[in-house]
Amino acid sequence: MTHTTCELMWVRQLLTEVGFTEASPMQLWCDNHAAIHISSNPVFHERTKHIEVDCHFVREKMQQGLISTCHVKTGEQLADIFTKSLGNVRVQYLCNKLGMIDIYALT
């Protein structure tokens, strides 16, 4: 989530420099409920006392209203095609959801 937040902040700055200003927070989709709750909850519990500085960065951007976190089901996580080894059926499903086409397919 931290790396994506950094990229979102970079894109927001780039768009601001070009002249696009959007006041609404950018949505950060995550398939991990625990990560979403830890990043949005300012209260630390015994089980979360050893989290890294990265979590504080995401929480700070959420409190500033620059990003908002949303949950996406693991089965609907489109990033899996770029990060995991998947079977043929799953790859075809995700390619279809992303709007990707096979330019070499017979028409």
C-alpha positions as CSV (number, residue, x, y, z in Angstrom):
1,M,0.0,0.0,0.0
2,T,2.9,2.3,0.7
3,H,4.5,2.0,-2.7
4,T,1.1,2.6,-4.4
5,T,0.5,5.6,-2.1
6,C,3.8,7.1,-3.2
7,E,2.9,6.6,-6.8
8,L,-0.5,8.1,-6.3
9,M,1.1,11.2,-4.7
10,W,3.5,11.5,-7.7
11,V,0.6,11.3,-10.1
12,R,-1.4,13.8,-8.1
13,Q,1.6,16.2,-8.1
14,L,2.1,15.7,-11.9
15,L,-1.6,16.4,-12.6
16,T,-1.5,19.5,-10.4
17,E,1.6,20.8,-12.3
18,V,-0.2,20.3,-15.6
19,G,-3.2,22.2,-14.4
20,F,-5.7,19.5,-13.3
21,T,-6.8,19.9,-9.7
22,E,-9.1,17.4,-8.1
23,A,-10.2,17.8,-4.5
24,S,-11.6,14.3,-4.0
25,P,-9.3,11.6,-2.5
26,M,-7.7,9.1,-4.8
27,Q,-9.0,5.5,-4.2
28,L,-6.5,2.9,-3.1
29,W,-8.0,-0.6,-3.5
30,C,-6.6,-3.4,-1.3
31,D,-7.7,-7.0,-0.8
32,N,-6.4,-7.2,2.8
33,H,-8.9,-6.2,5.5
34,A,-6.3,-6.1,8.2
35,A,-4.0,-3.8,6.2
36,I,-6.9,-1.4,5.6
37,H,-7.9,-1.3,9.3
38,I,-4.4,-0.9,10.5
39,S,-3.7,2.0,8.1
40,S,-6.9,3.8,9.0
41,N,-7.0,3.2,12.7
42,P,-4.8,5.7,14.7
43,V,-5.0,3.6,17.9
44,F,-2.3,1.0,18.3
45,H,-2.9,-2.3,20.0
46,E,-0.4,-4.8,21.3
47,R,-0.6,-6.8,18.1
48,T,0.2,-3.8,15.9
49,K,3.0,-2.1,17.9
50,H,5.8,-3.3,15.6
51,I,4.5,-2.0,12.3
52,E,6.8,-0.1,10.1
53,V,7.0,3.6,9.3
54,D,5.2,2.7,6.0
55,C,1.9,2.4,7.8
56,H,2.2,5.9,9.3
57,F,2.8,7.3,5.8
58,V,-0.4,5.7,4.4
59,R,-2.3,6.8,7.5
60,E,-1.0,10.4,7.1
61,K,-2.2,10.6,3.5
62,M,-5.6,9.3,4.5
63,Q,-5.9,11.9,7.3
64,Q,-4.9,14.6,4.8
65,G,-7.8,13.5,2.6
66,L,-5.5,12.6,-0.3
67,I,-6.3,8.9,-0.5
68,S,-9.1,6.7,0.6
69,T,-8.9,2.9,1.0
70,C,-11.4,0.5,-0.4
71,H,-11.7,-3.2,-0.2
72,V,-11.7,-5.4,-3.3
73,K,-12.3,-9.2,-3.2
74,T,-9.3,-11.3,-3.7
75,G,-10.9,-13.0,-6.7
76,E,-11.4,-9.6,-8.3
77,Q,-7.9,-8.3,-7.8
78,L,-6.7,-7.3,-11.3
79,A,-3.1,-6.8,-10.2
80,D,-2.8,-10.5,-9.7
81,I,-2.0,-10.9,-13.4
82,F,1.1,-8.8,-13.0
83,T,2.3,-10.3,-9.7
84,K,1.3,-14.0,-9.6
85,S,1.6,-17.2,-11.6
86,L,-1.9,-17.9,-12.7
87,G,-3.7,-20.6,-14.7
88,N,-4.9,-20.1,-18.2
89,V,-8.6,-19.6,-17.2
90,R,-7.7,-17.0,-14.6
91,V,-5.3,-15.2,-17.0
92,Q,-8.1,-15.0,-19.7
93,Y,-10.6,-13.7,-17.1
94,L,-8.3,-11.0,-15.9
95,C,-7.3,-10.0,-19.4
96,N,-10.9,-9.7,-20.3
97,K,-11.6,-7.5,-17.2
98,L,-8.6,-5.3,-18.1
99,G,-9.9,-5.0,-21.7
100,M,-6.8,-6.5,-23.1
101,I,-7.0,-8.2,-26.6
102,D,-4.8,-10.6,-28.4
103,I,-3.6,-8.8,-31.5
104,Y,-2.4,-12.1,-33.0
105,A,-5.8,-13.9,-32.6
106,L,-7.5,-14.9,-35.8
107,T,-10.5,-12.7,-36.6
